[in-house]
Amino acid sequence: MQVVRLYNRMKAVLKNREKIVLELRYGLLNGASKTQREVASMLGISRSYVSRIEKKAIKKLNKELKVEN
């Protein structure tokens, strides 16, 4: 049930690019996680930008999940 809750929060809270970065970085779609460098290459952005997007998305999700409880 936690996974369903996480995906629902991701859809509601995150921008599309943030969601894509988290899915790729942590293998949420197919179980194969990617490095920041691989994600950056796939999206055509810098590795440091992937890092910033990832941090921001995790912070947003964390805040949202804390509010729920």
mmJSON file of the N, C-alpha and C atoms, coordinates in Angstrom:
{"data_MODEL":{"atom_site":{
"group_PDB":["ATOM","ATOM","ATOM","ATOM","ATOM","ATOM","ATOM","ATOM","ATOM","ATOM","ATOM","ATOM","ATOM","ATOM","ATOM","ATOM","ATOM","ATOM","ATOM","ATOM","ATOM","ATOM","ATOM","ATOM","ATOM","ATOM","ATOM","ATOM","ATOM","ATOM","ATOM","ATOM","ATOM","ATOM","ATOM","ATOM","ATOM","ATOM","ATOM","ATOM","ATOM","ATOM","ATOM","ATOM","ATOM","ATOM","ATOM","ATOM","ATOM","ATOM","ATOM","ATOM","ATOM","ATOM","ATOM","ATOM","ATOM","ATOM","ATOM","ATOM","ATOM","ATOM","ATOM","ATOM","ATOM","ATOM","ATOM","ATOM","ATOM","ATOM","ATOM","ATOM","ATOM","ATOM","ATOM","ATOM","ATOM","ATOM","ATOM","ATOM","ATOM","ATOM","ATOM","ATOM","ATOM","ATOM","ATOM","ATOM","ATOM","ATOM","ATOM","ATOM","ATOM","ATOM","ATOM","ATOM","ATOM","ATOM","ATOM","ATOM","ATOM","ATOM","ATOM","ATOM","ATOM","ATOM","ATOM","ATOM","ATOM","ATOM","ATOM","ATOM","ATOM","ATOM","ATOM","ATOM","ATOM","ATOM","ATOM","ATOM","ATOM","ATOM","ATOM","ATOM","ATOM","ATOM","ATOM","ATOM","ATOM","ATOM","ATOM","ATOM","ATOM","ATOM","ATOM","ATOM","ATOM","ATOM","ATOM","ATOM","ATOM","ATOM","ATOM","ATOM","ATOM","ATOM","ATOM","ATOM","ATOM","ATOM","ATOM","ATOM","ATOM","ATOM","ATOM","ATOM","ATOM","ATOM","ATOM","ATOM","ATOM","ATOM","ATOM","ATOM","ATOM","ATOM","ATOM","ATOM","ATOM","ATOM","ATOM","ATOM","ATOM","ATOM","ATOM","ATOM","ATOM","ATOM","ATOM","ATOM","ATOM","ATOM","ATOM","ATOM","ATOM","ATOM","ATOM","ATOM","ATOM","ATOM","ATOM","ATOM","ATOM","ATOM","ATOM","ATOM","ATOM","ATOM","ATOM","ATOM","ATOM","ATOM","ATOM","ATOM","ATOM","ATOM","ATOM"],
"id":[1,2,3,4,5,6,7,8,9,10,11,12,13,14,15,16,17,18,19,20,21,22,23,24,25,26,27,28,29,30,31,32,33,34,35,36,37,38,39,40,41,42,43,44,45,46,47,48,49,50,51,52,53,54,55,56,57,58,59,60,61,62,63,64,65,66,67,68,69,70,71,72,73,74,75,76,77,78,79,80,81,82,83,84,85,86,87,88,89,90,91,92,93,94,95,96,97,98,99,100,101,102,103,104,105,106,107,108,109,110,111,112,113,114,115,116,117,118,119,120,121,122,123,124,125,126,127,128,129,130,131,132,133,134,135,136,137,138,139,140,141,142,143,144,145,146,147,148,149,150,151,152,153,154,155,156,157,158,159,160,161,162,163,164,165,166,167,168,169,170,171,172,173,174,175,176,177,178,179,180,181,182,183,184,185,186,187,188,189,190,191,192,193,194,195,196,197,198,199,200,201,202,203,204,205,206,207],
"type_symbol":["N","C","C","N","C","C","N","C","C","N","C","C","N","C","C","N","C","C","N","C","C","N","C","C","N","C","C","N","C","C","N","C","C","N","C","C","N","C","C","N","C","C","N","C","C","N","C","C","N","C","C","N","C","C","N","C","C","N","C","C","N","C","C","N","C","C","N","C","C","N","C","C","N","C","C","N","C","C","N","C","C","N","C","C","N","C","C","N","C","C","N","C","C","N","C","C","N","C","C","N","C","C","N","C","C","N","C","C","N","C","C","N","C","C","N","C","C","N","C","C","N","C","C","N","C","C","N","C","C","N","C","C","N","C","C","N","C","C","N","C","C","N","C","C","N","C","C","N","C","C","N","C","C","N","C","C","N","C","C","N","C","C","N","C","C","N","C","C","N","C","C","N","C","C","N","C","C","N","C","C","N","C","C","N","C","C","N","C","C","N","C","C","N","C","C","N","C","C","N","C","C","N","C","C","N","C","C"],
"label_atom_id":["N","CA","C","N","CA","C","N","CA","C","N","CA","C","N","CA","C","N","CA","C","N","CA","C","N","CA","C","N","CA","C","N","CA","C","N","CA","C","N","CA","C","N","CA","C","N","CA","C","N","CA","C","N","CA","C","N","CA","C","N","CA","C","N","CA","C","N","CA","C","N","CA","C","N","CA","C","N","CA","C","N","CA","C","N","CA","C","N","CA","C","N","CA","C","N","CA","C","N","CA","C","N","CA","C","N","CA","C","N","CA","C","N","CA","C","N","CA","C","N","CA","C","N","CA","C","N","CA","C","N","CA","C","N","CA","C","N","CA","C","N","CA","C","N","CA","C","N","CA","C","N","CA","C","N","CA","C","N","CA","C","N","CA","C","N","CA","C","N","CA","C","N","CA","C","N","CA","C","N","CA","C","N","CA","C","N","CA","C","N","CA","C","N","CA","C","N","CA","C","N","CA","C","N","CA","C","N","CA","C","N","CA","C","N","CA","C","N","CA","C","N","CA","C","N","CA","C","N","CA","C","N","CA","C","N","CA","C","N","CA","C"],
"label_alt_id":[null,null,null,null,null,null,null,null,null,null,null,null,null,null,null,null,null,null,null,null,null,null,null,null,null,null,null,null,null,null,null,null,null,null,null,null,null,null,null,null,null,null,null,null,null,null,null,null,null,null,null,null,null,null,null,null,null,null,null,null,null,null,null,null,null,null,null,null,null,null,null,null,null,null,null,null,null,null,null,null,null,null,null,null,null,null,null,null,null,null,null,null,null,null,null,null,null,null,null,null,null,null,null,null,null,null,null,null,null,null,null,null,null,null,null,null,null,null,null,null,null,null,null,null,null,null,null,null,null,null,null,null,null,null,null,null,null,null,null,null,null,null,null,null,null,null,null,null,null,null,null,null,null,null,null,null,null,null,null,null,null,null,null,null,null,null,null,null,null,null,null,null,null,null,null,null,null,null,null,null,null,null,null,null,null,null,null,null,null,null,null,null,null,null,null,null,null,null,null,null,null,null,null,null,null,null,null],
"label_comp_id":["MET","MET","MET","GLN","GLN","GLN","VAL","VAL","VAL","VAL","VAL","VAL","ARG","ARG","ARG","LEU","LEU","LEU","TYR","TYR","TYR","ASN","ASN","ASN","ARG","ARG","ARG","MET","MET","MET","LYS","LYS","LYS","ALA","ALA","ALA","VAL","VAL","VAL","LEU","LEU","LEU","LYS","LYS","LYS","ASN","ASN","ASN","ARG","ARG","ARG","GLU","GLU","GLU","LYS","LYS","LYS","ILE","ILE","ILE","VAL","VAL","VAL","LEU","LEU","LEU","GLU","GLU","GLU","LEU","LEU","LEU","ARG","ARG","ARG","TYR","TYR","TYR","GLY","GLY","GLY","LEU","LEU","LEU","LEU","LEU","LEU","ASN","ASN","ASN","GLY","GLY","GLY","ALA","ALA","ALA","SER","SER","SER","LYS","LYS","LYS","THR","THR","THR","GLN","GLN","GLN","ARG","ARG","ARG","GLU","GLU","GLU","VAL","VAL","VAL","ALA","ALA","ALA","SER","SER","SER","MET","MET","MET","LEU","LEU","LEU","GLY","GLY","GLY","ILE","ILE","ILE","SER","SER","SER","ARG","ARG","ARG","SER","SER","SER","TYR","TYR","TYR","VAL","VAL","VAL","SER","SER","SER","ARG","ARG","ARG","ILE","ILE","ILE","GLU","GLU","GLU","LYS","LYS","LYS","LYS","LYS","LYS","ALA","ALA","ALA","ILE","ILE","ILE","LYS","LYS","LYS","LYS","LYS","LYS","LEU","LEU","LEU","ASN","ASN","ASN","LYS","LYS","LYS","GLU","GLU","GLU","LEU","LEU","LEU","LYS","LYS","LYS","VAL","VAL","VAL","GLU","GLU","GLU","ASN","ASN","ASN"],
"label_asym_id":["A","A","A","A","A","A","A","A","A","A","A","A","A","A","A","A","A","A","A","A","A","A","A","A","A","A","A","A","A","A","A","A","A","A","A","A","A","A","A","A","A","A","A","A","A","A","A","A","A","A","A","A","A","A","A","A","A","A","A","A","A","A","A","A","A","A","A","A","A","A","A","A","A","A","A","A","A","A","A","A","A","A","A","A","A","A","A","A","A","A","A","A","A","A","A","A","A","A","A","A","A","A","A","A","A","A","A","A","A","A","A","A","A","A","A","A","A","A","A","A","A","A","A","A","A","A","A","A","A","A","A","A","A","A","A","A","A","A","A","A","A","A","A","A","A","A","A","A","A","A","A","A","A","A","A","A","A","A","A","A","A","A","A","A","A","A","A","A","A","A","A","A","A","A","A","A","A","A","A","A","A","A","A","A","A","A","A","A","A","A","A","A","A","A","A","A","A","A","A","A","A","A","A","A","A","A","A"],
"label_entity_id":["1","1","1","1","1","1","1","1","1","1","1","1","1","1","1","1","1","1","1","1","1","1","1","1","1","1","1","1","1","1","1","1","1","1","1","1","1","1","1","1","1","1","1","1","1","1","1","1","1","1","1","1","1","1","1","1","1","1","1","1","1","1","1","1","1","1","1","1","1","1","1","1","1","1","1","1","1","1","1","1","1","1","1","1","1","1","1","1","1","1","1","1","1","1","1","1","1","1","1","1","1","1","1","1","1","1","1","1","1","1","1","1","1","1","1","1","1","1","1","1","1","1","1","1","1","1","1","1","1","1","1","1","1","1","1","1","1","1","1","1","1","1","1","1","1","1","1","1","1","1","1","1","1","1","1","1","1","1","1","1","1","1","1","1","1","1","1","1","1","1","1","1","1","1","1","1","1","1","1","1","1","1","1","1","1","1","1","1","1","1","1","1","1","1","1","1","1","1","1","1","1","1","1","1","1","1","1"],
"label_seq_id":[1,1,1,2,2,2,3,3,3,4,4,4,5,5,5,6,6,6,7,7,7,8,8,8,9,9,9,10,10,10,11,11,11,12,12,12,13,13,13,14,14,14,15,15,15,16,16,16,17,17,17,18,18,18,19,19,19,20,20,20,21,21,21,22,22,22,23,23,23,24,24,24,25,25,25,26,26,26,27,27,27,28,28,28,29,29,29,30,30,30,31,31,31,32,32,32,33,33,33,34,34,34,35,35,35,36,36,36,37,37,37,38,38,38,39,39,39,40,40,40,41,41,41,42,42,42,43,43,43,44,44,44,45,45,45,46,46,46,47,47,47,48,48,48,49,49,49,50,50,50,51,51,51,52,52,52,53,53,53,54,54,54,55,55,55,56,56,56,57,57,57,58,58,58,59,59,59,60,60,60,61,61,61,62,62,62,63,63,63,64,64,64,65,65,65,66,66,66,67,67,67,68,68,68,69,69,69],
"pdbx_PDB_ins_code":[null,null,null,null,null,null,null,null,null,null,null,null,null,null,null,null,null,null,null,null,null,null,null,null,null,null,null,null,null,null,null,null,null,null,null,null,null,null,null,null,null,null,null,null,null,null,null,null,null,null,null,null,null,null,null,null,null,null,null,null,null,null,null,null,null,null,null,null,null,null,null,null,null,null,null,null,null,null,null,null,null,null,null,null,null,null,null,null,null,null,null,null,null,null,null,null,null,null,null,null,null,null,null,null,null,null,null,null,null,null,null,null,null,null,null,null,null,null,null,null,null,null,null,null,null,null,null,null,null,null,null,null,null,null,null,null,null,null,null,null,null,null,null,null,null,null,null,null,null,null,null,null,null,null,null,null,null,null,null,null,null,null,null,null,null,null,null,null,null,null,null,null,null,null,null,null,null,null,null,null,null,null,null,null,null,null,null,null,null,null,null,null,null,null,null,null,null,null,null,null,null,null,null,null,null,null,null],
"Cartn_x":[0.817,0.0,0.856,2.045,2.932,3.364,3.599,4.054,2.966,1.737,0.609,0.492,0.633,0.558,1.674,2.874,4.006,3.748,3.288,3.014,1.914,0.886,-0.187,0.348,1.203,1.792,2.722,3.486,4.389,3.606,2.499,1.674,1.099,0.665,-0.004,0.967,2.158,3.058,4.171,4.716,5.913,5.607,6.492,6.422,6.869,6.53,6.824,8.311,9.17,10.615,11.123,10.605,11.003,10.612,9.409,8.925,9.792,10.116,10.946,12.324,12.927,14.256,14.22,13.236,13.157,12.91,12.036,11.758,13.02,13.788,15.009,16.102,16.292,17.367,17.184,15.947,15.695,15.048,14.945,14.431,12.979,12.168,10.769,9.914,10.36,9.567,9.876,11.168,11.538,12.568,12.878,13.831,15.288,15.56,16.942,17.241,17.97,18.302,19.443,19.477,20.482,21.288,22.511,23.336,22.859,23.291,22.938,23.468,24.653,25.257,24.419,23.921,23.085,21.766,21.162,19.9,20.124,21.211,21.532,21.669,22.349,22.54,21.207,20.352,19.046,18.16,18.233,17.366,18.009,19.283,19.969,20.232,20.498,20.793,22.081,22.581,23.835,23.587,24.65,24.564,24.218,24.783,24.495,23.027,22.438,21.028,20.151,20.546,19.838,19.88,21.031,21.189,20.256,20.181,19.307,17.833,17.442,16.054,15.713,16.625,16.414,16.234,17.121,17.035,15.718,15.349,14.119,12.892,12.879,11.746,11.627,12.74,12.712,12.25,12.704,12.289,10.771,10.253,8.809,8.013,8.45,7.748,7.792,8.948,9.112,8.168,8.11,7.23,5.76,5.393,4.008,3.615,4.51,4.203,4.149,4.939,4.881,3.557,3.06,1.789,0.641,0.723,-0.321,-0.47,0.637,0.603,0.159],
"Cartn_y":[-1.207,0.0,1.264,1.187,2.347,2.796,1.839,2.168,2.927,2.488,3.161,4.589,4.735,6.058,6.968,6.416,7.183,7.653,6.758,7.131,8.187,8.058,9.056,10.425,10.461,11.725,12.28,11.389,11.84,12.51,11.89,12.459,13.809,13.927,15.135,16.292,15.99,17.027,17.413,16.449,16.708,17.155,17.981,18.34,17.122,17.091,15.929,15.578,16.572,16.309,15.743,16.246,15.74,14.266,13.955,12.578,11.651,12.081,11.284,11.04,12.085,11.942,10.922,11.0,10.039,8.621,8.48,7.151,6.521,7.31,6.787,6.535,7.475,7.368,6.168,5.903,4.849,3.602,3.533,2.343,2.046,3.079,2.884,2.284,2.392,1.86,0.398,0.069,-1.283,-1.936,-1.306,-1.877,-1.603,-0.957,-0.655,0.81,1.068,2.449,2.943,4.226,4.847,5.862,6.106,7.118,8.502,9.517,10.883,11.195,10.706,10.948,10.309,9.09,8.412,9.151,9.583,10.326,11.637,12.321,13.589,13.391,12.335,12.043,11.754,10.998,10.652,11.881,12.823,13.999,15.202,15.086,16.184,17.376,17.094,18.144,17.778,18.688,18.408,17.513,16.829,15.972,16.788,17.977,18.803,19.245,19.451,19.816,18.641,17.434,16.226,16.167,16.443,16.431,17.429,18.634,19.664,19.273,18.742,18.302,17.195,16.238,15.103,15.578,16.451,16.973,17.7,18.547,19.328,18.409,17.393,16.469,15.668,15.198,14.419,15.295,16.533,17.469,17.713,17.92,18.125,16.91,15.716,14.486,14.285,14.498,14.341,15.272,16.517,17.502,17.078,16.649,16.234,15.015,14.042,12.818,13.094,14.032,14.402,15.086,15.913,16.609,15.619,14.56,13.526,12.811,12.614,11.831,12.623],
"Cartn_z":[0.0,0.0,0.0,0.592,0.651,-0.741,-1.634,-2.981,-3.733,-3.601,-4.25,-3.714,-2.434,-1.799,-2.323,-2.438,-2.946,-4.377,-5.242,-6.632,-6.73,-5.905,-5.909,-5.509,-4.506,-4.061,-5.13,-5.781,-6.843,-7.963,-8.363,-9.439,-9.038,-7.795,-7.334,-7.076,-6.595,-6.087,-7.056,-7.772,-8.568,-9.99,-10.511,-11.927,-12.726,-13.989,-14.823,-14.839,-15.001,-15.061,-13.735,-12.616,-11.297,-11.161,-11.599,-11.529,-12.394,-13.587,-14.5,-13.887,-13.325,-12.725,-11.596,-10.718,-9.607,-10.112,-11.098,-11.64,-12.236,-12.961,-13.575,-12.541,-11.638,-10.649,-9.721,-9.333,-8.351,-8.937,-10.253,-10.913,-10.576,-10.43,-10.027,-11.141,-12.378,-13.484,-13.77,-13.819,-14.225,-13.303,-12.193,-11.252,-11.574,-12.704,-13.091,-12.812,-11.737,-11.401,-12.285,-12.513,-13.371,-12.554,-12.986,-12.328,-12.762,-12.013,-12.396,-13.795,-14.089,-15.4,-16.516,-16.291,-17.291,-17.494,-16.398,-16.482,-17.23,-16.906,-17.567,-19.071,-19.462,-20.876,-21.564,-20.906,-21.473,-21.667,-20.711,-20.747,-21.429,-21.749,-22.415,-21.509,-20.233,-19.257,-18.518,-17.696,-16.985,-15.77,-15.345,-14.167,-12.926,-12.816,-11.635,-11.618,-12.794,-12.847,-12.415,-12.801,-12.355,-10.83,-10.259,-8.805,-8.134,-8.685,-8.11,-8.219,-9.384,-9.584,-8.59,-8.455,-7.552,-6.109,-5.654,-4.28,-4.038,-4.98,-4.848,-4.802,-5.662,-5.727,-4.426,-3.91,-2.667,-1.507,-1.491,-0.437,-0.497,-1.704,-1.891,-1.403,-1.814,-1.426,0.085,0.663,2.105,2.856,2.441,3.075,2.943,1.755,1.498,2.323,2.425,3.174,4.674,5.165,6.579,6.914,6.0,6.199,6.272,5.449,5.428,6.763,7.444,8.697,9.842],
"occupancy":[1.0,1.0,1.0,1.0,1.0,1.0,1.0,1.0,1.0,1.0,1.0,1.0,1.0,1.0,1.0,1.0,1.0,1.0,1.0,1.0,1.0,1.0,1.0,1.0,1.0,1.0,1.0,1.0,1.0,1.0,1.0,1.0,1.0,1.0,1.0,1.0,1.0,1.0,1.0,1.0,1.0,1.0,1.0,1.0,1.0,1.0,1.0,1.0,1.0,1.0,1.0,1.0,1.0,1.0,1.0,1.0,1.0,1.0,1.0,1.0,1.0,1.0,1.0,1.0,1.0,1.0,1.0,1.0,1.0,1.0,1.0,1.0,1.0,1.0,1.0,1.0,1.0,1.0,1.0,1.0,1.0,1.0,1.0,1.0,1.0,1.0,1.0,1.0,1.0,1.0,1.0,1.0,1.0,1.0,1.0,1.0,1.0,1.0,1.0,1.0,1.0,1.0,1.0,1.0,1.0,1.0,1.0,1.0,1.0,1.0,1.0,1.0,1.0,1.0,1.0,1.0,1.0,1.0,1.0,1.0,1.0,1.0,1.0,1.0,1.0,1.0,1.0,1.0,1.0,1.0,1.0,1.0,1.0,1.0,1.0,1.0,1.0,1.0,1.0,1.0,1.0,1.0,1.0,1.0,1.0,1.0,1.0,1.0,1.0,1.0,1.0,1.0,1.0,1.0,1.0,1.0,1.0,1.0,1.0,1.0,1.0,1.0,1.0,1.0,1.0,1.0,1.0,1.0,1.0,1.0,1.0,1.0,1.0,1.0,1.0,1.0,1.0,1.0,1.0,1.0,1.0,1.0,1.0,1.0,1.0,1.0,1.0,1.0,1.0,1.0,1.0,1.0,1.0,1.0,1.0,1.0,1.0,1.0,1.0,1.0,1.0,1.0,1.0,1.0,1.0,1.0,1.0],
"B_iso_or_equiv":[0.0,0.0,0.0,0.0,0.0,0.0,0.0,0.0,0.0,0.0,0.0,0.0,0.0,0.0,0.0,0.0,0.0,0.0,0.0,0.0,0.0,0.0,0.0,0.0,0.0,0.0,0.0,0.0,0.0,0.0,0.0,0.0,0.0,0.0,0.0,0.0,0.0,0.0,0.0,0.0,0.0,0.0,0.0,0.0,0.0,0.0,0.0,0.0,0.0,0.0,0.0,0.0,0.0,0.0,0.0,0.0,0.0,0.0,0.0,0.0,0.0,0.0,0.0,0.0,0.0,0.0,0.0,0.0,0.0,0.0,0.0,0.0,0.0,0.0,0.0,0.0,0.0,0.0,0.0,0.0,0.0,0.0,0.0,0.0,0.0,0.0,0.0,0.0,0.0,0.0,0.0,0.0,0.0,0.0,0.0,0.0,0.0,0.0,0.0,0.0,0.0,0.0,0.0,0.0,0.0,0.0,0.0,0.0,0.0,0.0,0.0,0.0,0.0,0.0,0.0,0.0,0.0,0.0,0.0,0.0,0.0,0.0,0.0,0.0,0.0,0.0,0.0,0.0,0.0,0.0,0.0,0.0,0.0,0.0,0.0,0.0,0.0,0.0,0.0,0.0,0.0,0.0,0.0,0.0,0.0,0.0,0.0,0.0,0.0,0.0,0.0,0.0,0.0,0.0,0.0,0.0,0.0,0.0,0.0,0.0,0.0,0.0,0.0,0.0,0.0,0.0,0.0,0.0,0.0,0.0,0.0,0.0,0.0,0.0,0.0,0.0,0.0,0.0,0.0,0.0,0.0,0.0,0.0,0.0,0.0,0.0,0.0,0.0,0.0,0.0,0.0,0.0,0.0,0.0,0.0,0.0,0.0,0.0,0.0,0.0,0.0,0.0,0.0,0.0,0.0,0.0,0.0],
"pdbx_formal_charge":[null,null,null,null,null,null,null,null,null,null,null,null,null,null,null,null,null,null,null,null,null,null,null,null,null,null,null,null,null,null,null,null,null,null,null,null,null,null,null,null,null,null,null,null,null,null,null,null,null,null,null,null,null,null,null,null,null,null,null,null,null,null,null,null,null,null,null,null,null,null,null,null,null,null,null,null,null,null,null,null,null,null,null,null,null,null,null,null,null,null,null,null,null,null,null,null,null,null,null,null,null,null,null,null,null,null,null,null,null,null,null,null,null,null,null,null,null,null,null,null,null,null,null,null,null,null,null,null,null,null,null,null,null,null,null,null,null,null,null,null,null,null,null,null,null,null,null,null,null,null,null,null,null,null,null,null,null,null,null,null,null,null,null,null,null,null,null,null,null,null,null,null,null,null,null,null,null,null,null,null,null,null,null,null,null,null,null,null,null,null,null,null,null,null,null,null,null,null,null,null,null,null,null,null,null,null,null],
"auth_seq_id":[1,1,1,2,2,2,3,3,3,4,4,4,5,5,5,6,6,6,7,7,7,8,8,8,9,9,9,10,10,10,11,11,11,12,12,12,13,13,13,14,14,14,15,15,15,16,16,16,17,17,17,18,18,18,19,19,19,20,20,20,21,21,21,22,22,22,23,23,23,24,24,24,25,25,25,26,26,26,27,27,27,28,28,28,29,29,29,30,30,30,31,31,31,32,32,32,33,33,33,34,34,34,35,35,35,36,36,36,37,37,37,38,38,38,39,39,39,40,40,40,41,41,41,42,42,42,43,43,43,44,44,44,45,45,45,46,46,46,47,47,47,48,48,48,49,49,49,50,50,50,51,51,51,52,52,52,53,53,53,54,54,54,55,55,55,56,56,56,57,57,57,58,58,58,59,59,59,60,60,60,61,61,61,62,62,62,63,63,63,64,64,64,65,65,65,66,66,66,67,67,67,68,68,68,69,69,69],
"auth_comp_id":["MET","MET","MET","GLN","GLN","GLN","VAL","VAL","VAL","VAL","VAL","VAL","ARG","ARG","ARG","LEU","LEU","LEU","TYR","TYR","TYR","ASN","ASN","ASN","ARG","ARG","ARG","MET","MET","MET","LYS","LYS","LYS","ALA","ALA","ALA","VAL","VAL","VAL","LEU","LEU","LEU","LYS","LYS","LYS","ASN","ASN","ASN","ARG","ARG","ARG","GLU","GLU","GLU","LYS","LYS","LYS","ILE","ILE","ILE","VAL","VAL","VAL","LEU","LEU","LEU","GLU","GLU","GLU","LEU","LEU","LEU","ARG","ARG","ARG","TYR","TYR","TYR","GLY","GLY","GLY","LEU","LEU","LEU","LEU","LEU","LEU","ASN","ASN","ASN","GLY","GLY","GLY","ALA","ALA","ALA","SER","SER","SER","LYS","LYS","LYS","THR","THR","THR","GLN","GLN","GLN","ARG","ARG","ARG","GLU","GLU","GLU","VAL","VAL","VAL","ALA","ALA","ALA","SER","SER","SER","MET","MET","MET","LEU","LEU","LEU","GLY","GLY","GLY","ILE","ILE","ILE","SER","SER","SER","ARG","ARG","ARG","SER","SER","SER","TYR","TYR","TYR","VAL","VAL","VAL","SER","SER","SER","ARG","ARG","ARG","ILE","ILE","ILE","GLU","GLU","GLU","LYS","LYS","LYS","LYS","LYS","LYS","ALA","ALA","ALA","ILE","ILE","ILE","LYS","LYS","LYS","LYS","LYS","LYS","LEU","LEU","LEU","ASN","ASN","ASN","LYS","LYS","LYS","GLU","GLU","GLU","LEU","LEU","LEU","LYS","LYS","LYS","VAL","VAL","VAL","GLU","GLU","GLU","ASN","ASN","ASN"],
"auth_asym_id":["A","A","A","A","A","A","A","A","A","A","A","A","A","A","A","A","A","A","A","A","A","A","A","A","A","A","A","A","A","A","A","A","A","A","A","A","A","A","A","A","A","A","A","A","A","A","A","A","A","A","A","A","A","A","A","A","A","A","A","A","A","A","A","A","A","A","A","A","A","A","A","A","A","A","A","A","A","A","A","A","A","A","A","A","A","A","A","A","A","A","A","A","A","A","A","A","A","A","A","A","A","A","A","A","A","A","A","A","A","A","A","A","A","A","A","A","A","A","A","A","A","A","A","A","A","A","A","A","A","A","A","A","A","A","A","A","A","A","A","A","A","A","A","A","A","A","A","A","A","A","A","A","A","A","A","A","A","A","A","A","A","A","A","A","A","A","A","A","A","A","A","A","A","A","A","A","A","A","A","A","A","A","A","A","A","A","A","A","A","A","A","A","A","A","A","A","A","A","A","A","A","A","A","A","A","A","A"],
"auth_atom_id":["N","CA","C","N","CA","C","N","CA","C","N","CA","C","N","CA","C","N","CA","C","N","CA","C","N","CA","C","N","CA","C","N","CA","C","N","CA","C","N","CA","C","N","CA","C","N","CA","C","N","CA","C","N","CA","C","N","CA","C","N","CA","C","N","CA","C","N","CA","C","N","CA","C","N","CA","C","N","CA","C","N","CA","C","N","CA","C","N","CA","C","N","CA","C","N","CA","C","N","CA","C","N","CA","C","N","CA","C","N","CA","C","N","CA","C","N","CA","C","N","CA","C","N","CA","C","N","CA","C","N","CA","C","N","CA","C","N","CA","C","N","CA","C","N","CA","C","N","CA","C","N","CA","C","N","CA","C","N","CA","C","N","CA","C","N","CA","C","N","CA","C","N","CA","C","N","CA","C","N","CA","C","N","CA","C","N","CA","C","N","CA","C","N","CA","C","N","CA","C","N","CA","C","N","CA","C","N","CA","C","N","CA","C","N","CA","C","N","CA","C","N","CA","C","N","CA","C","N","CA","C","N","CA","C","N","CA","C","N","CA","C"],
"pdbx_PDB_model_num":[1,1,1,1,1,1,1,1,1,1,1,1,1,1,1,1,1,1,1,1,1,1,1,1,1,1,1,1,1,1,1,1,1,1,1,1,1,1,1,1,1,1,1,1,1,1,1,1,1,1,1,1,1,1,1,1,1,1,1,1,1,1,1,1,1,1,1,1,1,1,1,1,1,1,1,1,1,1,1,1,1,1,1,1,1,1,1,1,1,1,1,1,1,1,1,1,1,1,1,1,1,1,1,1,1,1,1,1,1,1,1,1,1,1,1,1,1,1,1,1,1,1,1,1,1,1,1,1,1,1,1,1,1,1,1,1,1,1,1,1,1,1,1,1,1,1,1,1,1,1,1,1,1,1,1,1,1,1,1,1,1,1,1,1,1,1,1,1,1,1,1,1,1,1,1,1,1,1,1,1,1,1,1,1,1,1,1,1,1,1,1,1,1,1,1,1,1,1,1,1,1,1,1,1,1,1,1]
}}}
